[in-house]
Protein backbone atom coordinates (compact mmCIF):
# COMPACT_ATOMS: atom_id res chain seq x y z
CA UNK A 1 0.00 0.00 0.00
CA UNK A 2 1.31 3.46 -0.93
CA UNK A 3 2.16 5.81 1.92
CA UNK A 4 -0.36 8.25 0.40
CA UNK A 5 -3.23 5.80 0.75
CA UNK A 6 -5.57 6.17 3.70
CA UNK A 7 -6.07 2.91 5.60
CA UNK A 8 -9.61 1.64 5.77
CA UNK A 9 -11.25 2.23 9.14
CA UNK A 10 -11.67 -0.85 11.33
CA UNK A 11 -15.13 -2.32 11.22
CA UNK A 12 -16.95 -1.89 14.54
CA UNK A 13 -17.61 -5.11 16.44
CA UNK A 14 -21.24 -6.19 16.10
CA UNK A 15 -23.12 -5.69 19.33
CA UNK A 16 -24.89 -8.86 20.42
CA UNK A 17 -28.60 -8.73 21.03
CA UNK A 18 -29.71 -9.55 24.56
CA UNK A 19 -30.90 -12.96 23.41
CA UNK A 20 -27.61 -13.73 21.64
CA UNK A 21 -25.59 -12.55 24.64
CA UNK A 22 -27.55 -14.82 26.96
CA UNK A 23 -27.01 -17.72 24.58
CA UNK A 24 -23.27 -16.99 24.60
CA UNK A 25 -23.17 -16.83 28.39
CA UNK A 26 -25.08 -20.09 28.76
CA UNK A 27 -22.77 -21.83 26.30
CA UNK A 28 -19.71 -20.62 28.20
CA UNK A 29 -21.31 -21.68 31.50
CA UNK A 30 -21.94 -25.21 30.18
CA UNK A 31 -18.33 -25.40 28.99
CA UNK A 32 -17.06 -24.15 32.35
CA UNK A 33 -19.09 -26.82 34.21
CA UNK A 34 -17.86 -29.49 31.79
CA UNK A 35 -14.22 -28.55 32.36
CA UNK A 36 -14.17 -27.50 36.03
CA UNK A 37 -17.40 -28.67 37.64
CA UNK A 38 -20.47 -26.90 38.98
CA UNK A 39 -18.70 -25.66 42.12
CA UNK A 40 -16.43 -23.48 39.96
CA UNK A 41 -19.40 -21.67 38.44
CA UNK A 42 -19.77 -18.13 39.77
CA UNK A 43 -21.07 -15.04 38.00
CA UNK A 44 -17.69 -13.34 38.28
CA UNK A 45 -15.81 -16.32 36.86
CA UNK A 46 -18.37 -16.66 34.06
CA UNK A 47 -17.81 -13.00 33.16
CA UNK A 48 -14.05 -13.59 33.01
CA UNK A 49 -14.41 -16.70 30.84
CA UNK A 50 -16.94 -15.02 28.53
CA UNK A 51 -14.80 -11.88 28.13
CA UNK A 52 -17.46 -9.52 29.44
CA UNK A 53 -17.80 -7.32 32.50
CA UNK A 54 -19.46 -8.57 35.66
CA UNK A 55 -22.43 -6.18 35.31
CA UNK A 56 -23.31 -7.85 31.99
CA UNK A 57 -23.60 -11.27 33.66
CA UNK A 58 -25.43 -9.89 36.69
CA UNK A 59 -27.89 -8.13 34.39
CA UNK A 60 -28.79 -11.46 32.80
CA UNK A 61 -28.90 -13.75 35.85
CA UNK A 62 -28.78 -11.53 39.00
CA UNK A 63 -27.54 -14.37 41.24
CA UNK A 64 -25.80 -17.73 40.97
CA UNK A 65 -29.16 -19.34 41.69
CA UNK A 66 -30.60 -17.43 38.74
CA UNK A 67 -27.80 -18.72 36.52
CA UNK A 68 -28.36 -22.31 37.63
CA UNK A 69 -32.08 -21.93 36.99
CA UNK A 70 -31.38 -20.57 33.50
CA UNK A 71 -29.11 -23.53 32.77
CA UNK A 72 -31.79 -25.99 33.88
CA UNK A 73 -34.39 -24.15 31.77
CA UNK A 74 -32.01 -24.31 28.81
CA UNK A 75 -31.62 -28.07 29.29
CA UNK A 76 -35.38 -28.51 29.68
CA UNK A 77 -36.07 -26.60 26.44
CA UNK A 78 -33.70 -28.86 24.53
CA UNK A 79 -35.22 -31.98 26.04
CA UNK A 80 -38.77 -30.78 25.31
CA UNK A 81 -37.95 -29.87 21.70
CA UNK A 82 -36.28 -33.22 21.10
CA UNK A 83 -39.19 -35.15 22.60
CA UNK A 84 -41.90 -33.10 20.86
CA UNK A 85 -40.27 -33.57 17.45
CA UNK A 86 -39.95 -37.31 17.99
CA UNK A 87 -43.51 -37.69 19.32
CA UNK A 88 -44.88 -35.97 16.23
CA UNK A 89 -43.46 -38.83 14.14
CA UNK A 90 -43.81 -41.69 16.61
CA UNK A 91 -45.69 -44.89 15.96
CA UNK A 92 -49.07 -44.57 17.71
CA UNK A 93 -48.51 -47.53 20.02
CA UNK A 94 -47.42 -47.89 23.62
CA UNK A 95 -44.02 -49.20 22.57
CA UNK A 96 -43.56 -46.46 19.99
CA UNK A 97 -44.49 -43.66 22.39
CA UNK A 98 -42.51 -45.10 25.30
CA UNK A 99 -39.48 -45.51 23.06
CA UNK A 100 -39.61 -41.82 22.17
CA UNK A 101 -39.76 -40.78 25.83
CA UNK A 102 -36.93 -43.08 26.88
CA UNK A 103 -34.71 -42.18 23.95
CA UNK A 104 -35.31 -38.44 24.20
CA UNK A 105 -34.58 -38.35 27.94
CA UNK A 106 -31.40 -40.42 27.85
CA UNK A 107 -30.04 -38.84 24.67
CA UNK A 108 -30.59 -35.30 25.94
CA UNK A 109 -28.72 -36.04 29.17
CA UNK A 110 -25.90 -37.69 27.23
CA UNK A 111 -25.68 -34.71 24.88
CA UNK A 112 -25.18 -32.48 27.91
CA UNK A 113 -22.51 -34.88 29.21
CA UNK A 114 -21.64 -34.78 32.87
CA UNK A 115 -22.77 -31.18 33.30
CA UNK A 116 -26.49 -31.63 33.89
CA UNK A 117 -26.23 -33.94 36.96
CA UNK A 118 -24.17 -31.24 38.66
CA UNK A 119 -26.74 -28.60 37.80
CA UNK A 120 -29.59 -30.84 39.02
CA UNK A 121 -27.73 -31.48 42.27
CA UNK A 122 -27.16 -27.75 42.73
CA UNK A 123 -30.83 -27.08 42.02
CA UNK A 124 -31.72 -29.22 45.00
CA UNK A 125 -29.41 -27.26 47.30
CA UNK A 126 -31.91 -24.54 48.27
CA UNK A 127 -35.72 -24.44 48.57
CA UNK A 128 -35.96 -21.87 45.75
CA UNK A 129 -33.94 -23.96 43.31
CA UNK A 130 -35.73 -27.15 44.34
CA UNK A 131 -39.02 -25.40 43.57
CA UNK A 132 -37.84 -24.58 40.03
CA UNK A 133 -36.73 -28.18 39.47
CA UNK A 134 -40.06 -29.50 40.74
CA UNK A 135 -42.02 -27.15 38.48
CA UNK A 136 -40.22 -28.35 35.36
CA UNK A 137 -40.49 -31.98 36.47
CA UNK A 138 -44.24 -31.53 36.88
CA UNK A 139 -44.55 -30.24 33.31
CA UNK A 140 -42.54 -33.19 31.98
CA UNK A 141 -44.52 -35.74 34.00
CA UNK A 142 -47.85 -34.27 32.92
CA UNK A 143 -46.77 -34.50 29.28
CA UNK A 144 -45.81 -38.15 29.79
CA UNK A 145 -49.16 -38.83 31.44
CA UNK A 146 -51.02 -37.19 28.56
CA UNK A 147 -49.25 -39.04 25.74
CA UNK A 148 -49.25 -42.41 27.52
CA UNK A 149 -52.84 -42.36 28.85
CA UNK A 150 -54.43 -43.51 25.54
CA UNK A 151 -52.59 -46.83 25.99
CA UNK A 152 -53.77 -47.43 29.59
CA UNK A 153 -57.30 -48.59 28.61
CA UNK A 154 -58.90 -45.54 30.16
CA UNK A 155 -57.03 -45.88 33.46
CA UNK A 156 -55.27 -43.00 35.16
CA UNK A 157 -51.49 -43.30 35.31
CA UNK A 158 -50.64 -42.61 38.93
CA UNK A 159 -48.36 -39.85 40.13
CA UNK A 160 -46.41 -42.46 42.08
CA UNK A 161 -45.78 -44.37 38.87
CA UNK A 162 -44.66 -41.25 37.03
CA UNK A 163 -42.32 -40.32 39.88
CA UNK A 164 -40.83 -43.82 39.82
CA UNK A 165 -40.34 -43.48 36.07
CA UNK A 166 -38.56 -40.14 36.52
CA UNK A 167 -36.32 -41.54 39.23
CA UNK A 168 -35.35 -44.39 36.92
CA UNK A 169 -34.76 -41.96 34.05
CA UNK A 170 -32.40 -39.82 36.13
CA UNK A 171 -30.50 -42.78 37.60
CA UNK A 172 -30.12 -44.62 34.28
CA UNK A 173 -29.05 -41.49 32.42
CA UNK A 174 -26.48 -40.65 35.08
CA UNK A 175 -25.11 -44.20 34.94
CA UNK A 176 -24.80 -43.89 31.16
CA UNK A 177 -22.90 -40.58 31.39
CA UNK A 178 -20.30 -42.23 33.65
CA UNK A 179 -20.07 -45.34 31.42
CA UNK A 180 -21.34 -47.57 34.21
CA UNK A 181 -23.86 -48.82 31.66
CA UNK A 182 -24.23 -48.20 27.95
CA UNK A 183 -26.62 -45.68 26.46
CA UNK A 184 -28.51 -48.57 24.84
CA UNK A 185 -28.93 -50.29 28.21
CA UNK A 186 -30.20 -47.05 29.76
CA UNK A 187 -32.76 -46.58 26.98
CA UNK A 188 -33.90 -50.22 27.10
CA UNK A 189 -34.35 -50.28 30.88
CA UNK A 190 -36.20 -46.97 30.86
CA UNK A 191 -38.41 -48.21 28.02
CA UNK A 192 -39.27 -51.33 30.05
CA UNK A 193 -40.02 -49.17 33.10
CA UNK A 194 -42.41 -46.93 31.14
CA UNK A 195 -44.25 -49.84 29.54
CA UNK A 196 -44.60 -51.62 32.89
CA UNK A 197 -45.99 -48.43 34.48
CA UNK A 198 -48.71 -48.10 31.83
CA UNK A 199 -49.55 -51.80 31.89
CA UNK A 200 -49.91 -51.73 35.70
CA UNK A 201 -52.31 -48.81 35.42
CA UNK A 202 -54.40 -50.70 32.88
CA UNK A 203 -54.36 -53.84 35.03
CA UNK A 204 -55.53 -51.90 38.10
CA UNK A 205 -58.41 -50.45 36.12
CA UNK A 206 -59.37 -53.89 34.84
CA UNK A 207 -59.29 -55.35 38.34
CA UNK A 208 -61.38 -52.49 39.73
CA UNK A 209 -63.97 -53.12 37.03
CA UNK A 210 -64.39 -56.81 37.91
Secondary structure, DSSP 8 states (H G I E B T S, - for coil): --TTS------------HHHHHHHHHHHHHHHHHHH-GGG--HHHHHHHHTS-HHHHHHHHSSHHHHHHHHHHHHHHHHHHHHHHHHHTS-SSHHHHHHHHHHHHHHHHHHTTTHHHHHHHHHTTSHHHHHHHHHHHHHHHHHHHHHHHTTTTT----HHHHHHHHHHHHHHHHHHHTTSS-HHHHHHHHHHHHHHHHHHHHHHHHHHH-
